[in-house]
């Protein structure tokens, strides 16, 4: 068909090439998570599969069956939503396949390991508390850092009284470990 008979808005109805799903883990690494994080991951996947996806698929089916030109924009929106849900399901499924749950309460000793709550003091005297969690659990604003983050890597394996060298693009910072707790 000649492009002369296709409206510009028709291009929005063509399936877009979906970018590759990137797993934010080192190659071959497990997806370490706390029990709460694993439960949230499973619940999120269940909500997508059991509720959001069937709802979005039903909307696409209903709008496609209507054949009305007035529904075309809404159909495009719902198709895009369905693709986004499918991508999220694929991501969560792949992360779940690599899941390894580590219960911080089962960790022992004073060394910084996954799940540790670590109190550190910077060279300027300021103190911060960080918790080392899984990549999908991380919330840096709340002090929860991913186990693959530079801060977590600098702290891992160290004990209270030791110094950790945190290398950042803006320079190096030394952190003294004051306490390590697991709960």
Beta strands, then each sheet from edge to edge (+ up, - down):
strand 1: 31-33
strand 2: 99-101
strand 3: 117-122
strand 4: 127-133
strand 5: 144-146
strand 6: 163-168
strand 7: 171-181
sheet 1: 1+ 2+
sheet 2: 5+ 4+ 3- 7+ 6-
end
